[in-house]
Amino acid sequence: MSLGVPKVQRKTVKGGAGVVRAPKKHGEPDTKGLERLSDAIKQIQQHNASQLSFEEHYRYAYNLVLRKHGHTLYNKVAELVTAHLEKETTDNIVPAFPPSSSSASLTTTSASSSATANASANVQAAQAGQLFLDRIKAVWDDHTACMGKLRDVLKYMDKTYTGTNGVPPIWDLGLALFFHRVILFSTDPKPKSKQASSSTPTPRVGSTSSFANGISSSSSTAAPARVLPTSNSTTVAHHLINTLLTVIRIEREGEVVSRHSIQSTVEILSQLTDEGLVALPLTASVGIGAGAPAYNGSSGSSSGGVGSGAASLRSKPVMGEGPAGEQLSPYKTSFEAAFLKQTREFYTRESQALLIECDAPNYLIRIQRRLEEEALRAQSYLARSTEPLLTKLLEDVLINKHLTAILEHSASGLATLINDSRIEDLQRLYNLFGRVERGRPTLQSGISAWIVMIGKQINEGLLVVVEEDAPAPAAEPEEEDPKGKGKAKAKGGPDASMGAKTKAALGWVQNVLDLKDKFDTLLIEAFASDKSIEKSINDAFNTFVNQNHKSPEYISLFIDENLKKGLKGKSEAEVDEVLNKTIALFRFLTEKDAFERYYNSHLAKRLISQRSVSDDAERNMLAKFRIEAGAAFTKSAEGMMKDVKTSEDAIAEYKRHQDRATDKAPFDMVPIICGQNNWPFSNIDRLCNLPDVLLKGVAAYSAFYNTKHSGRKLTFRPELGNVEVRVKFDARSHELTVSTHAMVVLALFEGLAKEETLSYNDVERTTNMAPAELKRTLQSLACAKYKILTKVPKGRDINDDDVFFFNSAFTCPLAKIRIQTVVNKVETAEERKETEGKVEEERRSLYDACIVRVMKDRKQMLHQELVSEVIKQLSSRFKPSPPPIKQSIERLIEKEYLERDDTDRRKLRYLA
């Protein structure tokens, strides 16, 4: 082989200290050294390196490069490595092609074959795949071992030639040749280019297939659509990618495969670079004389180097798809995309089948197991860059695309899991849904919808009882009970109806508390105290609690029942826990001002009837409300408590006064002085006519009180008090505790003959009591358990034509009897209408006060800004609406608290 090197004349320059001679002419390369290096490379490839001298062959390579024949050595190495790789591929890899992979699709296995594949076929396919992968690994190990030794021998060439002349170092050349001569090897004969011009040189060393972009023709004719090597069943690349996918699929289907073989192959693909091979053979540049390579057959200038057209073509991926110049591995350009596509199709089919075969909890268990398996698989034999892509794909296919189907599963969806309090399943659901962006919001929506649905059922179940305005069924005739022992019980009537309404109201609160307890537990144990889920739960409770417009009354009634009877059979800690839960319901109320009115009303009745558990319990409850709603909320209630305390001191002083007095009152009196501003009692239209004995007692206390306080007016409210009176019957006397109104009625029968009667109209005219109050009083005396009076005709209702006489035959084993007045604890429609009117009246006052407070601070504001500010400030007490605020503004303008601006009618000004 001769090289065209320009002639250089020898010249001698005399002068100075010596003679400077021209360099010697470089003639033919060191043929002997090149041949010995070639033999040495063959010996290395035959594993006979131990018989070679490293120093000797290093010197041969050194001399060739030093004499500017690096390109010759480079070409020879490429030629020998190419021949060796092609021989190894033909002898070892091609015979090991898996039989199934030749007909398998690159991207996925067909659904029919997946359905019919059995364990035996999978085992055979796994064994064939492992053999094929092991052969590739063996060729790779042999090749890298040889290239490692060659790199050491040719180290000087790498140091002085490859780097400065823009060609890959020997090791990188070996990797490129392995990629092109092994991975891209095709069993088809090498195709001939029909577009090559007559000037195209002899095919370059190492070119085996037309897949290498770097060796494409320089013809400008448009090329046909590109066919990837992995789509050609004659290439090693096709069998390699399909074998990897097949073995992974088999492992996913439950068979045991060699992960080491997969890992080794993946590492090989990751170390290679998917790009065209450097244009070979290299030739010396004409006229330079330095041995710099000229890329034979490349487009562009012969001295273009790496920046030439050949290098540009070489930078494009060959085996797969990807951007040019990125130097991506075949793993990234080809295998990873095919692996992810197969994974998507495999788990799409499996997830759809599992949703049909499994219930929601089992589906979650299966996909959680799959996620763990794939994470371990990625860590075992996939590249690090694939794991996040694989995880995201699995989360999308297994979770994200089936969020609604999982939650709304007909047999075991979210509703079933919550209803059965399946903590472990809900925890798994929460964790898995948290892996996708839409998971937690979808779960929150599902939880909220379920709470609102259950809350609606609770409300509707309540309304069936409470809103039933149909008249109660007529009472069946009672059995004759002349002694009035109360053993003959009615089967209907208003008393039973009232009890049912109260029970339903208390049951509504208890149901809501139980539901809240359930979700408090689920929030902690299943949802990891997630703040967003907690907010969704609270919003859902807020929605359905306020959908029941009677909720303020019912919550207040529930507290009333617990503070009257709560400590009986319960410890203080248990009662305090119940009341704390009730405070949680109070937070959901938007109309807190309505609750305040109901609570004050119930508190007043407890205090007056002395049925409160204790002052400490009452004050503890007020302290909780003060924390939640502010001091203004509890001002009236605290005033009532203070009045009761003051009355106790006044009673003690009155007793001392009676002890000293000569003209004593006819009975002991224990009055409670109620301040009109604190107590929620409305004015009454007419007062009851009291018997003389009561009038004397009231007069005695009024006289005492007026001596202590001047300028105050006492109004006696008999409908709120109780009286202990001794009544004599035929058998014995009993001490009765009755309401003041009941005592007034009983006093009418004192002195009458045994069978003498009084009509309803006689009683009403004599007592001057309101009809509704009178009928309740007569019901408690004549129709309840203890029948002190006898009504004719018998029945549970009081009619205007009824007559009454004293039941002297009454008997009871108890000496002291407490007769409760029939009271409707749940408001009637008329009472509720009255309460709503009072609430609206209070709100008008709040609107006025808030507007004046805001305008006094701001001096002037736009009308709409003022409305928004008032809504903002009052929203903590109730839900303000713009119309009444606008009416209040107009009212304050009429009262000259505000005025409109003359130039801008939308602006309001405060008048001092």
Secondary structure, 3 states (H helix, E strand, C coil): CCCCCCCCCCCEECCCCCCEECCCCCCCCCHHHHHHHHHHHHHHHCCCHHHCCHHHHHHHHHHHHHCCCHHHHHHHHHHHHHHHHHHHHHHHHHHHCCCCCCCCCCCCCCHHHHHHCCHHHHHHHHHHHHHHHHHHHHHHHHHHHHHHHHHHHCHHHHHHHHCCCCCCCHHHHHHHHHHHHHHCCECCCCCCCCCCCCCCCCCCCCCCCCCCHHHCCCCCCCCCCCCCHHHCCCEHHHHHHHHHHHHHHHHHCCCCCCHHHHHHHHHHHHHCCCCCCCCCCEEECCCCCCCCEEECCCCCCCCCHHHCHHHHHHCCCCCCCCCCCCCCCHHHHHHHHHHHHHHHHHHHHHHHHHHHHCCHHHHHHHHHHHHHHHHHHHHHHCCCCHHHHHHHHHHHHHHHHHHHHHHCCCCCCHHHHHHCCCHHHHHHHHHHHCCCCCHHHHHHHHHHHHHHHHHHHHHHHHHHHHCCCCCCCCCCCCCCCCCCCCCCCCCCCHHHHHHHHHHHHHHHHHHHHHHHHHHHHHHHHCCCCCHHHHHHHHHHHHHHHHHCCCHHHHHHHHHHHHHHHCCCCCCHHHHHHHHHHHHHHHHHCCCHHHHHHHHHHHHHHHHHCCCCCCHHHHHHHHHHHHHHHCHHHHHHHHHHHHHHHHHHHHHHHHHHHHHHCCCCCCCCCCCCCCCCCCCCCCCCCCCCCCCHHHHHHHHHHHHHHHHHCCCCCCCCCHHHCEEEEEEECCCCEEEEEEEHHHHHHHHHCCCCCCCCCEEHHHHHHHHCCCHHHHHHHHHHHHCCCCCCEEEECCCCCCCCCCEEEECCCCCCCCCEEECCCCCCCCCCHHHHHHHHHHHHHHHHHHHHHHHHHHHHHHCEEEHHHHHHHHHHHHCCCCCCCHHHHHHHHHHHHHCCCEEECCCCCCEEEECC
